[in-house]
């Protein structure tokens, strides 16, 4: 993996990346994400990870880096600072709308992450697994954030996603 590595999937594709710190990035169909920076010191269990999400769906499960510092994910409308949790991001390339959600982890806990506009304005904290945060760009550097309750079907889907992500994360780490 090199700096500014672009991961792109087509309609029938999906992929999983397992980073050396144990983080996983699952990228869904028709998606594009750039790994801006990944630096990891295994002895100190510290490092930096920053991603630029272009379009599509991805799920991130935090590893050692996110336990000690923020992992940064930038989209067309906002920037997230993720610390030690599981998140789902869905970016609509047609309108720039970004949906963000924190997922219930296998141990039953729910983490949180902060969301900022591209100009650095704090938009809110996402810490409730029963809502989706909708980010809408209002100008090149500004956005609004609105929380929308998930339907029962969306809550079931989120649980299934977590189970699948954890299974694939375990397989990926076993391969390493």
C-alpha positions in Angstrom: 0.0 0.0 0.0 1.3 3.4 -0.9 0.3 6.9 0.0 -2.8 8.1 -2.0 -3.7 4.5 -3.0 -7.1 4.5 -4.7 -9.4 1.5 -4.2 -12.2 1.4 -6.7 -14.9 -1.3 -7.1 -17.3 -1.9 -10.0 -21.0 -3.0 -9.8 -20.3 -6.6 -9.0 -17.1 -6.0 -6.9 -16.4 -5.6 -3.2 -13.2 -5.8 -1.3 -11.7 -5.9 2.2 -8.5 -4.3 3.3 -6.9 -5.5 6.6 -4.3 -3.0 7.8 -1.3 -4.0 9.9 -2.9 -2.4 13.1 -5.9 -4.7 12.8 -8.2 -2.1 11.3 -10.4 -3.3 8.4 -12.0 -1.4 5.6 -14.8 -3.2 3.7 -15.6 -1.4 0.4 -18.9 -2.1 -1.3 -19.9 -2.2 -5.0 -19.5 1.0 -7.1 -17.3 2.6 -4.6 -14.1 4.7 -4.6 -11.9 5.5 -1.6 -8.4 6.9 -1.3 -6.1 5.8 1.4 -4.4 9.1 1.9 -2.0 8.0 4.7 -1.2 4.9 6.6 1.7 4.8 9.0 1.9 2.3 11.8 4.5 1.6 14.5 3.8 -2.0 15.7 6.0 -1.7 18.8 4.2 1.4 20.1 0.8 0.4 18.6 0.4 3.9 17.3 0.2 5.6 13.9 -2.0 7.6 11.5 -4.7 6.6 9.0 -6.6 9.0 6.8 -9.1 8.1 4.1 -10.9 10.2 1.4 -14.2 8.6 0.5 -15.3 9.5 -3.0 -18.5 7.5 -3.5 -20.3 4.3 -2.5 -20.5 2.4 0.7 -17.7 1.4 3.1 -17.5 0.1 6.6 -14.5 0.7 8.9 -13.7 -1.3 12.0 -11.0 0.4 14.2 -7.8 -1.3 15.1 -4.8 -0.2 17.3 -4.5 3.3 15.6 -8.1 4.3 16.4 -7.7 3.2 20.0 -5.0 5.8 20.5 -5.8 8.6 18.0 -8.4 9.7 15.5 -8.7 8.0 12.2 -9.8 10.7 9.7 -12.3 10.1 6.9 -13.1 12.9 4.5 -16.1 12.9 2.2 -17.5 15.5 -0.2 -19.4 17.2 2.5 -17.7 16.5 5.9 -14.8 15.1 7.8 -15.1 12.4 10.5 -12.8 11.8 13.4 -13.2 8.1 14.4 -11.9 6.6 17.6 -12.1 2.9 18.2 -15.5 2.0 16.8 -17.3 0.6 13.8 -18.9 2.9 11.3 -20.8 2.7 8.0 -20.5 5.4 5.4 -22.8 5.7 2.3 -22.0 8.5 -0.2 -24.4 9.3 -3.0 -22.3 10.5 -5.9 -25.3 12.2 -7.6 -26.2 14.7 -4.9 -23.1 14.6 -2.6 -25.3 13.4 0.3 -23.5 11.3 2.9 -25.1 9.0 5.4 -23.1 8.1 8.5 -23.8 5.6 11.2 -22.1 4.1 14.2 -22.7 0.4 14.6 -23.3 -1.7 17.7 -20.1 -3.7 18.3 -20.0 -7.4 19.0 -19.5 -6.7 22.7 -22.8 -4.7 22.8 -21.1 -1.3 23.1 -21.6 1.6 20.7 -18.7 4.0 20.1 -19.0 7.5 18.7 -17.3 9.8 16.2 -17.4 13.5 15.5 -18.3 15.2 12.3 -17.0 18.5 11.0 -17.7 20.5 7.8 -14.8 20.8 5.4 -14.2 24.3 6.8 -13.7 22.7 10.3 -17.1 23.7 11.8 -18.3 21.1 14.3 -21.5 19.5 13.0 -22.2 17.0 15.7 -21.3 13.7 17.4 -22.7 10.4 16.1 -23.1 8.1 19.1 -26.5 6.4 18.7 -26.7 3.2 16.6 -30.5 3.7 16.0 -30.0 6.8 13.9 -28.3 7.7 10.7 -26.6 11.1 10.4 -27.4 12.7 7.0 -24.8 15.2 5.8 -25.8 17.6 3.1 -23.3 20.0 1.5 -24.7 23.5 1.5 -21.6 25.2 -0.2 -18.1 24.0 -1.1 -16.9 24.0 2.5 -20.1 24.0 4.5 -22.7 21.3 5.3 -25.6 20.5 7.6 -26.1 17.3 9.7 -29.5 15.9 10.5 -30.2 12.7 12.4 -32.8 10.3 11.0 -34.2 7.3 13.0 -33.4 4.0 11.4 -36.4 1.7 10.5 -36.6 -1.7 12.1 -35.4 -3.2 8.8 -32.4 -0.9 8.8 -31.6 -1.9 12.4 -31.7 -5.6 11.4 -29.5 -4.9 8.4 -27.0 -3.1 10.6 -26.8 -6.1 12.9 -26.2 -8.4 10.0 -23.5 -6.0 8.7 -21.7 -6.1 12.0 -21.8 -9.9 12.1 -20.5 -10.2 8.5 -17.8 -7.5 9.0 -16.5 -9.2 12.2 -16.4 -12.6 10.4 -14.5 -11.2 7.5 -12.2 -9.3 9.8 -11.3 -12.5 11.7 -10.6 -14.2 8.4 -8.4 -11.3 7.1 -6.4 -11.2 10.4 -5.9 -15.0 10.3 -4.4 -14.7 6.8 -1.9 -12.0 8.0 
